[in-house]
Amino acid sequence: MPRAPWRRRRTTDSPRPAGRRWAGRLRRSSTFARQVLLVRVGRRDGVAAPATDLASPEHRYLDRQRRRYGLDRYERTDVEAIVPVSPALAPHPAVDDDAPSMAIPLLPGERTVARRAKFALVNACTLASLMLGINAIFVAMRGDVRLGAFLLIACVAFDGLDGALARKLKVASPFGAQMDSLADMCSFGLAAPVVVYASLAGSAPPAAAAVAAALVAACAAIRLARFNVSPKDGRFFCGVPTTMAAAVLALTVALGLPLPGLVQIAGVALLAFAMVSSFPYAKLARLVKLPPWLWLAPVIGALVDIRLTFALVVVGYLVSGPLLWLHQRRTA
């Protein structure tokens, strides 16, 4: 039966048997051989591999690879450019100990003595808020929760002062923003729940008070992390800010609202969930621009019964977020 013309002949009568043996090696190690050929083309274009010590362990390894794959006619540098060397045999790069470190300045812009003093003043306010928060924890653990609440109010004041000074003195920086977030977490995410937990001792179940306090800490951390990575809106907050939540908790403890323990725990949990909500809440700058007659009712109410007025203002502010959200949904 005649052999089909397209079938390959299995004879060895090739005019170039050496070439046939080389093709066999190409079939056994096609990827390696193709890489060698590509390196040879690159060397013709003027690209040469770096030469190292010929007596080094990695070069002895490369010589064994050349003999294994039949690449004796190629240079060491050709094989060195493509043969993977074991990490134990690879030379370690030299490290220059005298190279200057590329430190990022904490204060962008020109670094004059006056700007550094302003920068130090702003960060001193942030550190004051941090230290007052730590002392609020110590005082609350000692049993003086009212003093701890007043220390938290002082934390709120210093937290607002450092941001206002940074904008006024034009020394705002990424370092200051991160420092402020860390101080807020300590003062408002940790100190405020501790003061609230200490104030609920004896009037509410300890387990429920602990859960509510832990919820405030967790929601404050989520809120601060989201605030750092979210785009800023100049008109509204996305959720209740941690500073305002801590101020509400501190004033509640300082005023001593006559509410049952379970009602206070429910209010603390509601405030914690309001921090991580997506409801828009007006910023203080917009509240200050309200008509003066709207401020008359809270002032008169504070003169009559400050506790009831404070509770009504807090409830009204918490309800304003869902109402603004519904209004935006309808007008969109």
C-alpha positions in Angstrom: 0.0 0.0 0.0 1.5 3.3 -1.0 2.4 5.8 1.8 0.2 8.9 2.0 2.1 11.9 0.7 1.3 14.0 3.7 2.6 11.5 6.3 6.0 12.2 7.7 8.7 9.8 6.8 10.4 8.1 9.7 13.8 7.7 8.0 17.1 9.1 9.1 18.4 9.9 5.6 18.5 13.6 6.4 21.1 15.7 4.6 21.8 17.3 8.1 21.7 14.7 10.8 23.3 17.2 13.3 20.4 19.5 12.6 17.9 16.7 13.2 19.6 15.9 16.6 19.4 19.6 17.5 15.7 19.6 16.5 15.2 16.7 18.9 16.6 18.8 21.7 14.3 21.7 20.7 11.3 19.4 21.0 12.4 18.2 24.4 13.1 21.7 25.7 11.4 24.0 23.2 10.7 26.9 25.6 14.3 27.0 26.9 15.8 26.8 23.3 13.5 29.5 22.0 14.5 31.8 24.8 18.2 31.2 24.0 17.6 32.1 20.3 15.8 35.2 21.4 18.7 36.2 23.6 21.1 35.6 20.7 19.0 38.0 18.6 19.0 40.5 21.5 22.8 40.3 21.7 23.1 41.1 18.0 21.2 44.3 18.7 23.8 45.3 21.3 22.2 44.1 24.5 24.6 42.1 26.6 24.0 40.3 29.9 26.1 41.4 32.9 29.2 39.4 33.6 29.9 38.1 37.0 32.7 35.9 38.6 33.3 32.9 36.5 34.2 30.7 39.5 31.0 31.6 41.4 28.5 28.8 42.2 25.9 30.3 39.9 28.2 30.1 37.0 29.0 26.5 37.7 25.3 25.9 37.7 25.0 27.6 34.3 27.8 25.5 32.9 25.9 22.3 33.9 22.8 23.7 32.2 24.7 24.4 29.0 26.1 20.9 28.9 22.7 19.4 29.7 20.9 21.2 26.9 23.7 21.0 24.4 24.4 24.7 24.4 28.1 24.6 24.5 28.5 26.9 21.5 26.7 29.7 23.3 28.3 32.1 25.7 27.8 32.0 29.4 26.1 35.3 29.4 23.5 34.0 26.9 22.5 31.2 29.3 22.9 33.4 32.3 20.2 35.8 31.0 17.5 33.1 30.8 18.4 30.2 33.2 16.8 30.7 36.5 19.3 30.7 39.3 18.5 29.3 42.7 17.9 32.0 45.4 20.6 30.4 47.5 23.1 30.8 44.6 22.0 34.2 43.5 24.2 37.1 44.6 22.7 39.5 47.1 22.5 43.2 46.0 24.8 45.5 47.8 23.2 47.9 50.2 24.6 51.4 50.5 24.4 52.3 54.2 25.5 55.9 53.4 22.5 56.6 51.1 20.3 59.3 52.4 16.8 58.3 53.5 13.9 59.7 51.5 11.8 61.0 54.4 8.4 62.6 53.6 8.0 66.0 55.4 5.2 66.2 57.8 4.4 69.8 56.9 4.1 70.4 53.1 5.3 73.7 51.7 8.0 76.0 52.9 9.4 75.0 56.3 10.0 78.3 58.0 10.2 78.8 61.8 6.8 80.6 61.9 5.0 77.8 59.9 6.6 75.1 62.1 5.4 76.9 65.2 1.9 77.1 63.8 2.0 73.4 62.9 3.2 72.5 66.4 0.3 74.6 67.9 -2.3 72.8 65.9 -0.9 69.4 66.7 -0.7 70.4 70.4 -4.4 70.9 70.4 -4.9 67.4 68.9 -2.6 65.9 71.5 -4.5 67.8 74.2 -7.7 66.2 73.0 -6.0 62.8 73.1 -4.7 63.2 76.6 -8.0 64.6 78.0 -9.7 61.5 76.5 -7.2 59.2 78.3 -7.8 61.0 81.6 -11.5 60.7 81.1 -11.1 56.9 81.0 -9.1 57.0 84.2 -11.5 59.3 86.0 -14.5 57.1 84.9 -12.8 54.0 86.2 -12.3 55.7 89.5 -16.0 56.4 89.7 -16.3 60.1 89.0 -18.3 59.9 85.8 -19.4 63.5 85.8 -15.8 64.8 85.8 -15.1 62.3 83.0 -18.1 63.7 81.0 -16.7 67.3 81.4 -13.3 66.1 80.2 -15.0 64.6 77.1 -16.6 68.0 76.5 -13.2 69.6 76.7 -12.0 67.0 74.1 -14.8 68.1 71.8 -13.7 71.7 72.2 -10.0 71.0 71.4 -11.0 68.8 68.5 -12.9 71.6 66.9 -10.1 74.1 67.7 -7.3 72.2 66.0 -9.3 72.0 62.7 -10.2 75.6 62.8 -6.6 76.7 63.6 -5.2 74.4 60.8 -7.5 76.1 58.2 -6.9 79.6 59.6 -3.1 79.3 59.8 -2.9 77.4 56.5 -0.9 74.5 58.0 -3.4 71.7 57.1 -1.5 68.5 56.2 -2.2 64.8 55.7 -0.2 64.1 58.9 -2.6 66.4 60.8 -5.6 64.7 59.4 -4.4 61.2 60.4 -3.4 62.4 63.8 -6.8 63.9 64.3 -8.5 60.6 63.4 -6.3 58.7 65.8 -7.1 61.2 68.6 -10.8 61.0 67.8 -10.7 57.2 68.1 -9.1 57.4 71.5 -11.3 60.3 72.8 -14.6 59.6 71.2 -14.4 55.9 70.2 -13.0 54.6 73.5 -13.3 57.3 76.2 -16.9 58.1 75.5 -18.1 54.4 75.8 -16.2 53.9 79.0 -17.7 57.0 80.6 -21.2 55.9 79.4 -20.6 52.4 80.7 -19.5 53.7 84.1 -22.6 56.0 84.3 -24.9 53.1 83.6 -23.5 51.0 86.5 -26.4 50.1 88.8 -29.2 51.4 86.6 -28.9 48.9 83.7 -27.8 45.3 83.3 -24.0 45.2 83.0 -24.1 42.9 79.9 -26.4 45.2 78.0 -24.4 48.3 79.0 -21.2 46.6 77.8 -22.8 45.7 74.4 -24.0 49.2 73.9 -20.5 50.6 74.8 -18.8 48.2 72.5 -21.2 49.1 69.7 -20.3 52.8 70.1 -16.6 51.9 69.8 -17.1 49.7 66.7 -19.3 52.2 64.9 -16.9 55.1 65.7 -14.0 53.1 64.2 -16.1 52.4 61.0 -17.2 56.0 60.9 -13.6 57.4 61.1 -12.2 54.9 58.6 -15.0 55.7 56.1 -14.5 59.5 56.6 -10.8 59.2 55.8 -11.4 57.5 52.4 -14.7 59.1 51.3 -15.1 62.3 49.3 -16.0 65.3 51.4 -19.3 67.2 51.2 -19.2 70.8 52.3 -22.9 70.9 53.2 -23.8 67.6 55.0 -22.2 64.8 57.0 -22.8 61.2 55.9 -24.0 60.0 59.3 -23.6 61.6 62.7 -20.0 62.6 63.2 -18.1 61.0 66.1 -17.4 64.4 67.7 -21.1 65.2 67.9 -22.0 61.7 69.1 -19.4 62.0 71.9 -20.7 65.5 72.8 -24.3 64.1 73.1 -23.1 61.2 75.3 -21.0 63.5 77.5 -23.8 66.0 77.9 -26.3 63.3 78.7 -24.0 62.1 81.5 -23.2 65.6 82.7 -26.8 66.7 82.9 -27.9 63.4 84.4 -31.1 62.9 82.4 -33.7 61.1 84.5 -34.3 58.2 82.1 -34.5 54.5 82.9 -31.3 52.5 82.2 -32.8 50.4 79.3 -34.0 53.6 77.6 -30.5 55.1 77.9 -29.0 51.9 76.4 -31.5 52.1 73.5 -30.5 55.7 73.0 -26.8 54.8 73.0 -27.3 52.0 70.4 -29.4 54.3 68.2 -26.7 57.0 68.3 -24.1 54.4 67.4 -26.1 53.2 64.4 -26.6 56.8 63.3 -22.8 57.3 63.1 -22.5 54.6 60.4 -25.8 55.4 58.6 -25.9 57.1 55.2 -28.4 59.8 56.2 -27.3 63.4 55.5 -26.9 65.5 58.6 -26.3 69.2 58.4 -22.9 70.6 59.5 -22.6 73.1 62.3 -21.7 75.9 59.8 -25.1 75.5 58.2 -26.9 75.3 61.5 -25.3 78.6 62.6 -26.7 80.3 59.4 -30.3 79.5 60.4 -32.7 82.4 61.1 -32.2 83.8 64.6 -35.8 83.2 65.5 -35.2 79.4 65.2 -32.6 79.7 68.0 -35.0 81.5 70.2 -37.0 78.5 71.2 -34.0 76.4 72.4 -32.6 79.3 74.4 -35.9 79.9 76.1 -36.4 76.1 76.7 -32.9 75.9 78.2 -33.8 78.6 80.7 -37.0 76.7 81.7 -35.8 73.1 81.6 -32.4 72.4 80.2 -32.7 68.6 80.3 -35.9 68.4 78.4 -34.7 71.0 75.9 -31.5 69.1 75.3 -33.4 65.8 74.8 -35.7 67.5 72.2 -32.8 69.0 70.3 -31.0 65.7 70.1 -34.1 63.9 68.9 -34.8 66.6 66.4 -31.3 66.4 65.0 -31.4 62.6 64.7 -34.7 62.7 62.9 -33.5 65.4 60.5 -31.2 62.9 58.7 -33.9 60.5 57.5 -36.1 63.5 56.6 -33.4 65.1 54.5 -32.8 61.7 52.9 -36.4 61.3 51.9 -36.5 64.9 50.6 -33.4 64.2 48.4 -35.0 61.0 47.1 -38.2 62.8 46.1 -36.4 65.7 44.4 -33.9 63.5 42.6 
